[in-house]
Amino acid sequence: MCGIIAIIGQQAVDNRLVEGLRRLEYRGYDSAGIATLENGVVHRCRAEGKLDRLAQRLSAGGLAGSVGIGHTRWATHGAPTESNAHPHLAGRVAIVHNGIIENHRALRTELESLGCRFATDTDSEVIAHLIDTEIAAGRSPRDAVLAAVRRLRGAYALAVLFAGEGDLLIGARRGSPLAVGFGEGETFLGSDALALAPLTRRLSYLEDGDVVVLTRAGAAFFDAEGNPVTRAESGSAAAVAPATKGEYRHFMLKEIHDQPVALAETLRAYMDPAHRRIILPDLPFDLAAVPRLTLTACGTAYFACRVGRYWLEQIARLPVDADIGSEFRYRQAPMTAGGATFAVSQSGETADTLAALRYAAQQGQVTGAIVNVAESTIARESDCLLATHAGAEIGVASTKAFTAQLAVLACLTVATARARGAIGESRESAMVAALAETPARLADGLAQDDSIARVAGRIAAARTILYMGRGTAFPLAVEGALKLKELTYLHAEGYAAGELKHGALALVDSDVPVVVLAPPDPLREKTFSNMEEVIARGGQVILISDKDGIREAGARVSAAIEMPPIDPFTAPLLYALPIQLLAYHAAVALGRDVDQPRNLAKSVTVE
């Protein structure tokens, strides 16, 4: 979602603000802008579209000033136009905002009755007017921000700049993340550690309701009541060097090819290869005794949870719920006493997943995080952390983060099964050995890139595409359809293979490609029976299987993608690869913006 960067320093900040915004591009955006303070006067530059347009405008003259704020906007209220781009101005105040203000209409009506004139269609502009109105009433900048945010319903992360205040920035957060960075004679605000990585490794994180007052000398934190509080300073593990595509055309393609290494790094954190055991960090609950586990996530991470549910129930014999984060708390599910809930997220800032985690905690659940960012809000608010080690993922469509999440869930499954006596030492050893081999199998699978690109042409030419699978291949089929939708803008659906005959088979004709996921598992024979139903109705079957599966299917399929041999347990980790590459190559064939698909954001920090 929207990205925020703010600097109060010793030198001109315009170029550094733009560079910080470039590190936030991965979050998704459709306009950008910065504002700086020069001789007490606020100056602003904004542009619709990509950051290059903003940089071009700044190259004509730049904005002077050693204090400033910057923003990349992902449109929610109001079209993605320059006039709606941040920063927003109102009197003596300039603000940038990430989040959604739910009561903005009522506030806008009230402010207009007081004589405020609005220049945008956004919900965010009401914040600038609220703060300016409080200053006009005689409040200090800090007290004006405190008074204003108390009136806001919804989520916000704010950076506020004030005319006439050359040594002051104020930040505030509720729901949306915000970090403070400390330098020598300068201080920073940013949406995440990645934005601040080139500037500092010394960070503190605002907690919900906090307001922070920044000067060049440092930062003073206050809670929602205005009481001074202390927020711990920590180091950042974010990479200082900007992410680059290297030899690859897109970040997504690079990240697909990063997966063998990312998977190996993640497994290394939990695996004892010498003894073929899984070693988890100390957990605040007993794997042997926990009565029920809940996995909650959104988007691609949710499909990782669905694979994890199959594993944990079948192998560890542990009852598991896999819930969509955006729906979980609203159905007000009663939760089993003594149960545990894991929130799964790449960024660790997904608003719906965070809210689900908080609901679980309120219901007395022990909570855990499976995230890629150890400093994230979900990680900090959880009772325990099982980190993925995928490295920075820039492409909006998740790839290596997904397989890293699967790896952690696989390790959790083995450890839980062993603790509960569902498997013995020899079976654990065999499963760990299978996991250890998976990075190499992924590397072998990447050799099919060119053949997958050729098959992708069939998909790019279609209007509707179906995916199907059974067992753990079912959530992979749904994930494959999601990847195709978000990258190509084509209609695609994923189904449990046995469900096609209950309605979706009506869609099948000679113009409809059907991607069949058939890994070497006990359900492949049944999957092939369902595949025959598609073939009998003229569907174009694109089969993803190993050599034996493709031989068994014979010439009846329209195309086949061969995957290396793999243990059925670890097959989801490998079979994620071809569905990612199919979506990628189909999107390239259609000329789509692969790394930043329209209307989507990487880190979804609003509900």
N, C-alpha and C positions, 0 to 999 in steps of 0.2 A: 504494500500500500504506500501511501504518501511517505516521503522521506524528508527529514529535517536535519539541517546543519546550522550551527551558529558559532561565531568566533568573536571573542573580545581580546585583542592582541596589541602588538606594538607596530605593526606594519599594515599595508593595504591588504584587505581580506578578500577582495572580489574574486581573484583567481583561485584562492584556496577554497572559497565557498563552492565554486563551480567544480573543482576537483573532488570535493567532498560529495557533491551531488552525483558525480559520475560513479562513485562507489556505491551509491544508493539506487542506480538505475535498475539493478536486478529486481527491485521491489515492484516495478511496474509504474508507469506514469504516462500522462498525456500533455502535460505542460510543466513549465519550470520558471523560477524567478528568484531574484535576490534583492535585498535592500541593505543599504549601508548608511552610516551616519557620518556626515562631514560637516565640521563646524556647527554641530548641533542640529543640522537639517537632515531629514530622511530623504534618500534618493533611491529610486526603485527601477529595476529592469526586469521585464517578464517576456515570455514567448510561448506560443502554442507549439506543441510537437516536441521533438527531441532536443536534447541539451545542446546539440551543435547549433541550433538556431539561436539559443540564448547566448552561447559563446560568440557567435558572429556579431550579434548586436553589441556585446560588451567590447569586442575588439575595435569597434569604431571609436571608443572613448573610455570605456570602463567606468567603474564607480569608485571614487576615492573614499577613504575612511578605513579606520582600523577596528571597527566593530560592525558586525553585520549578521544577517540571517538569510538562509536559503531554503528552498523547498522544491520538491518534485511532487506534482499533484496527480492523483488517480481519482478521476471525477466520480463523485457521488451525487451531490446536489448541484445542479447547474451543468451546462454543457462544457466540454473540454476546450474552452476558448481562452484567448489571452486575457480578456476582461475578467474572467473567473479565476485566473491563475493567482497563486500566492506570490509574494506577501500581500496582505490586505492592509489598507491604511484607513485610519479614522482619527482625525485631529492630530494629537501628539503621539499616536500609537501605531506601530506596525507589527503585525503578527503573522506567524506561520502555524498551521494546525494540521495534525494528523488525527483522524477520528470522525465521529458523527455526533452532532448536537441534536438530540431528539426533540427538544422543545424550542428549536430555533424559530419556528413560525410565531409562537406566542411572544418570544423575546423581541423579534423583529417588529411586530405590531406595537408593542409597548415603546420601543426605542423610536420608532417613526412618530409616535404621538408626542415624543419629547423633542422632535425636530431633527432627529438623525436622518441623514440621507444616504441611502444604500446605493452602491455602484455595481454590485454583483448579484448573481442568483444563488450564491452559496450559503450554506449554513454557517460557515466559518466566520463570515464578516461580522456576525452579531457579537463575536467575542471581542473584536477590536473596538466596536462601539461601546460595549459594556465597560471595558477597561477605561476608555477615554471619558465616559460619563462619570465614572467613579473618581477619576483624577480631577475632573471639573468640579466635583463636589468637595474637593479639598484633601482627598486621600493621597498618601504617598504611592509611588509606583507599586511597591510590594503589597501594601494594603489594598490597592485598587485591584490587583490581580487576585488576591485572596477573596475579596468581595465578589468579583465577577465569576470566578470558577465555582463558587458556592451555588450560583444560580443555574449552572449548566447541568442538564441531564444528558447522559450519554458518555461517549469516550472521547478523550482528548490527550494529546501531547502538544505542548505549546512552547514556542520561543517568542519572546516579546522584546521589541526594540522601542526606545522612547526618545522622541525629539528633545534635544537639550540635555541629554544624560549620556555623556561621552564615556563613562566608566560603569556602564550598567547593562546587563541583560537579565531577563527573568524567564525561567522555565517552569512548567507545571505539567503534571500528568495524572490521568485517571483512565485506566483501561489500556491505553496505548503506551508502548515503552519509550523511555527517554533516559539517556546516559549523560553524565557530566565528565569531562576530561580535564586533566590538570597539566599545565605546562609551566615553563619558566616565564613569568610575567604575562601569561595569557591563559585563558580558560575557554572551554568549549562545551557545546551541547550537540548531541547527535541522536538519531533514531536508534542506532546500534553501534556496536564496537567496530564494525567494519568501516563505517563512515569516519570514525575518529582515529583509525589505526595509523595513518601517516603522521598524525599530529601528536599523539601521546599513547602510552601504554598504561597510564594511571587513570583509572575510571572509578566512578561511583554511580550507583543506579538509584533513581528516584523510586520510591514506593508509592502505591496508590494514594492519591490525595496530596502528595507533596508539592510544595512550591520551593524553587531554589533561586537565590539571588546571586548572580555572577558578577564579579569585578575582575580586573586583571590580577588582583592579589589572591583570588581564590573563590570559594563558594560557601554560602550559608544556606542550610536546609531548614525548612519549616514544615510541620504537618498541616493537615487540613484546618486545624484550629488556629494556626499561626504560631504554634509553640516551636521554639528551636529544637531541632533533633540532630542526631549524628547519623550519617550514612557511611558505612564502611568503604574504604578505598581498596580496590583490587586490581590485579594486573589483567591485561587483555591478551587472549591467545589469537586474536584476529591477525591475519597476514598484513604486513606493512606494504609489501609490493602489490601494485594493482593487478587484478586478475587479467590474464591475457588468454587469447584463444590459441596461441602458439601456431602450429601448422594447420589447425582445423578451421573450417569455414565458419563454424558457429560454436558458441559456448556449449550448446546442448550436445553437439557431436563430440566435442572434447570430453564432456562429462560422462557421456556414454562409454567412451574409451578409457576413462579414468576408473571405471568400475572394478576391474581386477585389483588394482592397488587399494582403492577405497575399501573394498570388501576385505582384503587381507589385513589392512590396518584395524578395521573394526573387530574382526575375529581375533586378532592378536591381543586385544584388550581383555578378552574373556576366555581365552583358550590356553590350556597347558598342553602343548603338543607332545612333550616328552612322555607324559603320563596319559595322554588322550583323555583329558578331563576338561570340563567347563568350570571355571572359577569366577563366580560373580562377586562383586563387592558386597560388603555386609549389608543386608537388607533389614528394614525395621519390621519385618514379619517373617513367619516361618513358612517356607515353601511347602513343607510337609503337611502343615496343618491348615493353611489358608483355605476357607470353604468355597470361595468364589473369586474370580478375577474379572475385572472390567477393563477393556481396552477402548479408549476413545480418541478420535482424531477426525480430521476433515480431509476431503479430496483424496489424493493419492495415498497419503498416510493412513487413511481409513481402510483402504484396500490391503495395505500391509497388515493392519489389525485383523482383517477377515482371514487372511492366510494364517496369522498367528493363532486365531481361534481354532481353526482346523487342527493345527499342530498340537496345541495345548490340550484340546479335548481328546483327540485320538491317541496321542502318544503319552501325555502326562496324566490323562484321566482327570483333569481339573475342569469343572464347569466354568465357562467363559462367556461373557457378553462382549460383543463388539458393537459400539455405538457411534453414530455420527455426532460429532461434538455440537453442531448447531441445533440438534434436536434433543439431545440427551436430557438436559436439565428441564426442558419444557414438558416432557412427559412425566416428570417427577417420579422417576422409578424408585421404588423401595429397594434399598441396598442391604445385602446380607451382612449381618453383624460379623465383625472380624475380617471382612473382605478387603481387597486391595484394588486400587485403580491406577492404571498407567495411562498417562497422556502422551501421545505420539505426535511429534511435529518436527519438521526440518528446522524452522527458525526458532522454535520455542516461544514464539510471540503470537501464535494464531489465537485470535480473540475468542472464538467459539470454543476451541479446545481448552483454553485457559479457564473460561467460565464453567465448562464441564468438570474440570479438575477441582475448581473451588466448590462446586455442588457436591462432588464426591467427598471432599474433606468435611463439609458441613454435615454430611450423612454419617460421619464417623469412620470413613474409609482411610486406611493407610494409602498414601499417594506416592506415585513414582513418575519420573519423566524419562522418555526415550526421545532425546533431542540431539541436534547437531551443534548446538551452541550452549556451552556449559554455563555461560553468564546470563542466559535468557531468563525471562520472568517465570516460565513454566518450570525450568530447572531450579530456580531459587525458591519457588513456593512449594516444591515437592519434598516429600520426606526422604526420597532417595533418587539417584540418577544412574541410568544406564545410557551412557553417551554413545552416539554413533560417531564415527571418525571419518566422515566422508570428505572433509575439507569444504571450502567455500563452494556453494553451488549457485551459479549466476543465472543460468537459463530458468525461465519461469516454470517450464514443465519439469517436474522432478524426475530424476533418473538415478544417479548414484546415491542420493539420499534415501530413495525407496529401497534399493537393494541393501543399503546399510541398515535400515530399519528392519528389513527381513532377517538380516544376519543377527541382530540383537535378539529379535523374537525367537529365532531358532536356538540361540544359546540359552535363552530363558526357558525354552521348552525342554531342552536336554537336562538342564539343572533341576527343573521342577520334577520331571519324570524320575530322575534318579532319587531326589529327596523323598518322593512319594512311593518309591518302590515299584513304579510302573515299568521301569527297565532295570536291568542289571548292569554290572560293570562291563561285561563284554559288549552289550548293545550300546552303552554309552561310548565305549571306545570306537565302535564302528561308526556311530553317528558323528563323533568328533572328527574321525578320519575323513568322512564324506564332506564335512564342512571345510576341512583343511584343503581338500582338493578343488573346491568350488572356484576360487580365483583363477586357477589354471584352466578350468572348463570354460569360464567366461572369456578368457583370453582366446581360447580355441574358437569359441562362438563368434568372436569379432571377425574372424576370417571370412564369415559369410556376409560381410557388409555389402559387397558388390552385388551378390545374388539377391539379397534382400532389396536393394535399391531397384533392381529390375522388376521384382514382384510388386513393389510399391506403385509402379505405374498403373497397374490394374485398379488399385484402390483409388488413386488420384482421379481416375476417369469415372468413378461411380458416384452416385448421389446418396445411397444408403449402404452401409457396411455392417454386417453382424459379426460378433465374436462369440465363440462358445467354448466351454470347458467344463470339466467335472472335478469335484474335490477341490484341492488347492488351485487347480487351473481355472476354476470358476471366478474367484475374485481377480485373477490375472486377466481373464477375458473382459471383465468390467473395466479394469485398469487400462487394457489395450484400447477399448472403445473411448475411454476418457482422453487418453493421449491423442488419439486421432481427432477427436472433436476439438480439443483446445488448440491443436497445431494447424489443422487443415480447414476448420470451420465446416466440415462435412458432417452429416448425420451418421452416428454410429451407436450401436447398443451392444452390451455384453450380456450373455445369458448363461444360466446353467444349461448344459447341453440337453438334459432331459425335459427342460421347460419349453423348448421351441415348439413342440407339438401341442402345447396348451395355448397357442395364440400367435406367437411370432413367426411360425412357419408360413403364415398367410403372406408375409412380406417377401418370401423367397421366390425369385424367378431368375432368368438367365442374366439379368442385369445387376444382380446383387451378389457381391463377393461375401463369402462367409469364411472367416478366419477360424480354424479349428486348432485348439491347443491340445495336443495329445502326448504329454510326457510319458515316460515309461513307468506307469504306476498301475495298480490293480484295476483301475477304472477305465483303462484305455479301450478295452473291448466294448464296453458300453458306449463310450464316446464315439467309437467307429460306427456303432449301430445308429446313433443319432446323425452322424455324418452321412450315412446312406440315405436317410430320410431327406436330407438337403439335396444330395445328388439326384435322387429320384424326381425332384421337382425342378431340376435344371439349374440349381444354384452353383456358383463358381466357388468351389472349395479351395482355399489356400491352407494347406496343412503345415503345421509346425510340429515336428516330431523328430525322433532320432532315425538312424538308418533302418532299423528293424521296423519301426512304425511306418515309414514311407514305403518300404518294400511290401508290407502287409496291405497298405491302402492301394497300391498299384497305380495303374494309369487312370483310375476313375477321378482323381483330383485334378484341378486345373493348374495348380502350381504347388510346389513343396519347398519348405525351408528346413534344411537338415541341421539339427543341433547335435553336439557331441553326446556320447553316453554320459549318464548322470545317475546318481542314487535318487530314487523317488523322493526321499526326504528333502533333499536340497534342490529338487527340480525347479521350484518357484524362483529361486535366485538366478538360475540360468535362463529360464523361459521368459523372464522379464525383458531380457536383452532384445530378442527379435521383435517384440511388440513396440519397444521404444524406437528401434531402427525403422520399422515399417512406417510409423507415424512421422518420424523425422524426414525420411526420403519422400514420402507423399507430400508433405508440406513444402519441401524444397521444389518438387516438381510443379506445385501450384503457385510458387512464388510468394509464399507466406513469410511473415516476419517470425522466424523460428524461435529466437531467443525471447522475444517480447510479443506474444500473441495479443491481438486486439482485446480490449476490455478486461484483461487479466492482470493480476498482481502476484508477485512472488510471496510476499509476507502479508497475509490478510489480517490486519490488526483492527478491523471494525466488524461489527456483527452484521 
